[in-house]
């Protein structure tokens, strides 16, 4: 009787703890949705583009990765006295989010949201346990578009490389000719328009185009060999002439 009464007396306290923890987590999540709204809207816009259409899957995969790691690093019982790194990270995320909002650089707000998620995990589980959950938090970066500065630097570097090699690469997918048609355009019209654009670029630059598809990405080794062979075919004549 004494054992059962002790267990019964402990359950309400534990239940109340989880209920209060869940309550404050929901309040924090609601506040984050409002505070980081500009970044979330930026994500929703980016996810409509073909190159970022995978974005909605990333949070799901991160959650599965988190649940897997939670089995390896279960919650430690007792009062958490090492929550301050999480509090500090949440404060940094709020400052960064405010900076992105006031400067109207919404990509910054989206990145700040990821820091907020990491901070909430550290607050919830404490530093000793929460620090092991950095992989699923870092994985969330893949749902975000590249910041404009990095994107243009990479694009410029690739354009310079293309001019040196005399080639350029384009990604092809079904959605390019079906889901993103212009008003009144058929898939056949989209294919002809794409071919006309490619012919124009080829005539203006003299470069050769190689198209890459989703199927190609499934075999990176074979794709790399194809790219090397494609580049070599264009450089051999000039090398022989020299």
C-alpha positions in Angstrom: 0.0 0.0 0.0 2.8 2.4 0.9 4.5 1.8 -2.5 1.4 2.4 -4.5 0.5 5.5 -2.5 4.0 6.8 -3.1 3.8 6.2 -6.8 0.4 7.8 -6.9 1.7 10.9 -5.1 4.6 11.2 -7.5 2.6 10.9 -10.7 0.6 14.1 -10.3 3.8 16.1 -9.8 5.4 14.6 -12.8 2.2 15.1 -14.9 2.0 18.7 -13.8 5.7 19.2 -14.8 5.0 17.9 -18.3 1.8 19.9 -18.6 3.5 23.1 -17.5 6.5 22.4 -19.8 4.2 21.8 -22.7 2.2 24.9 -21.9 5.3 27.1 -22.0 6.7 25.4 -25.1 3.4 26.1 -26.9 3.5 29.7 -25.8 7.1 30.1 -27.0 6.3 28.4 -30.3 3.4 30.8 -30.9 5.5 33.8 -30.1 8.2 32.5 -32.4 5.7 32.1 -35.3 4.7 35.8 -34.8 8.2 37.1 -34.3 9.9 35.2 -37.1 6.9 35.6 -39.5 8.9 37.4 -42.1 11.4 34.6 -42.3 8.7 32.0 -42.4 6.9 33.8 -45.3 10.3 34.0 -47.1 10.6 30.2 -46.7 7.1 29.6 -48.1 7.9 31.7 -51.1 11.3 30.0 -51.7 9.7 26.5 -51.4 7.5 27.3 -54.5 10.6 27.4 -56.7 11.8 24.1 -58.3 15.3 24.3 -56.8 13.9 24.6 -53.2 10.8 22.4 -53.6 12.4 19.9 -51.2 12.3 22.5 -48.4 9.1 21.2 -46.6 10.6 17.8 -46.3 13.6 19.0 -44.3 11.8 19.8 -41.0 10.3 16.3 -41.2 13.7 14.6 -41.7 15.2 16.7 -39.0 12.4 15.6 -36.6 13.1 12.0 -37.4 16.8 12.5 -36.9 16.1 14.2 -33.5 13.9 11.3 -32.4 16.6 8.8 -33.4 19.2 10.7 -31.4 16.8 11.0 -28.5 17.1 7.2 -28.1 20.9 7.5 -27.9 20.8 10.4 -25.5 17.6 10.1 -23.4 16.4 12.8 -21.0 18.2 12.8 -17.8 16.0 13.1 -14.7 16.3 15.9 -12.2 16.4 19.6 -12.2 18.3 21.2 -15.1 20.9 23.7 -13.9 22.6 24.1 -17.3 20.0 25.8 -19.3 21.8 29.2 -19.7 23.5 28.3 -23.0 20.0 27.8 -24.5 18.8 31.1 -23.0 21.8 32.9 -24.5 21.2 31.3 -27.9 17.5 32.3 -27.9 18.5 35.9 -27.1 21.0 35.9 -30.0 18.3 34.5 -32.3 15.9 37.2 -31.2 18.5 39.9 -31.8 19.4 38.5 -35.2 15.7 38.1 -36.1 15.1 41.8 -35.1 18.0 42.8 -37.2 16.7 41.0 -40.3 13.2 42.3 -39.8 14.3 46.0 -39.4 16.7 45.7 -42.3 14.1 43.8 -44.4 16.6 41.0 -45.1 14.2 38.2 -44.4 16.8 35.5 -45.1 18.4 36.6 -41.9 15.1 36.1 -40.0 14.9 32.6 -41.4 18.4 31.7 -40.2 17.6 33.2 -36.8 14.7 30.9 -36.5 17.0 27.9 -36.7 19.1 29.4 -33.9 15.9 29.7 -31.9 15.1 26.0 -32.4 18.6 25.1 -31.1 18.2 27.4 -28.1 14.8 25.9 -27.2 16.3 22.4 -27.3 19.1 23.5 -25.0 16.7 25.1 -22.6 14.4 22.0 -22.6 17.1 19.3 -22.2 19.9 21.3 -20.6 23.4 21.7 -22.1 24.7 18.2 -21.2 21.9 16.4 -23.1 20.8 19.1 -25.6 24.2 19.6 -27.1 24.0 16.2 -28.7 21.1 17.3 -30.8 23.0 19.7 -33.0 22.9 17.5 -36.2 19.1 17.8 -36.7 19.2 21.5 -36.0 22.1 22.0 -38.5 20.1 19.9 -41.0 17.4 22.6 -41.0 19.8 24.8 -42.9 19.0 22.8 -46.0 15.4 24.1 -46.1 16.7 27.7 -46.5 17.7 29.4 -49.8 21.3 30.5 -50.0 21.8 34.1 -48.8 21.8 36.5 -51.7 25.5 37.5 -51.2 26.7 33.9 -51.2 24.4 33.0 -54.1 25.8 35.8 -56.3 29.4 35.0 -55.4 28.9 31.4 -56.3 27.0 32.3 -59.4 29.7 34.7 -60.5 32.5 32.2 -59.9 30.6 29.5 -61.8 30.0 31.9 -64.7 33.7 32.8 -64.8 34.6 29.1 -64.8 32.1 28.5 -67.6 33.6 31.2 -69.7 37.1 29.7 -69.2 35.9 26.2 -70.1 33.4 27.2 -72.8 30.6 25.2 -71.3 27.5 25.8 -69.1 25.3 23.4 -67.2 21.5 23.6 -66.6 19.2 21.5 -64.5 16.2 19.9 -66.2 13.1 18.5 -64.5 9.5 17.7 -65.4 8.2 20.7 -63.4 10.2 23.0 -65.6 7.9 22.1 -68.6 4.6 21.4 -66.8 4.2 23.3 -63.5 5.8 26.6 -64.5 4.2 27.3 -67.8 3.4 30.8 -68.9 -0.3 31.8 -69.4 -1.7 29.9 -72.4 1.5 27.9 -72.9 1.6 24.1 -73.5 4.5 21.8 -72.5 5.5 21.6 -76.1 5.7 25.4 -76.3 7.9 25.4 -73.2 10.3 22.9 -74.7 10.6 24.9 -77.9 11.1 28.1 -75.9 13.8 26.5 -73.9 15.5 25.2 -77.0 15.4 28.7 -78.6 17.0 30.2 -75.5 19.7 27.6 -75.5 20.4 28.2 -79.2 20.6 31.9 -78.6 23.1 31.5 -75.8 25.2 29.1 -77.9 25.3 31.5 -80.8 26.2 34.5 -78.7 28.9 32.7 -76.6 30.0 29.7 -78.6 29.6 27.6 -75.4 28.2 24.1 -75.2 25.4 23.2 -72.8 25.1 20.0 -70.7 21.7 19.3 -69.1 21.5 17.5 -65.7 18.3 15.7 -64.4 17.2 14.3 -61.1 18.1 10.8 -62.4 21.7 12.0 -62.9 21.9 13.2 -59.3 21.1 9.7 -58.2 24.4 8.4 -59.5 27.0 11.1 -58.5 30.0 9.0 -59.7 28.6 8.5 -63.1 27.6 12.2 -63.3 31.1 13.4 -62.4 32.5 11.1 -65.1 30.1 12.6 -67.6 31.0 16.1 -66.7 34.7 15.5 -66.9 34.2 13.8 -70.4 32.0 16.7 -71.5 34.6 19.3 -70.5 37.5 17.3 -72.0 35.7 17.1 -75.4 35.7 20.9 -75.5 39.3 21.4 -74.3 41.1 18.9 -76.5 41.1 20.9 -79.7 42.5 24.0 -78.1 45.1 21.9 -76.3 46.1 20.2 -79.5 46.3 23.6 -81.3 48.7 24.9 -78.6 
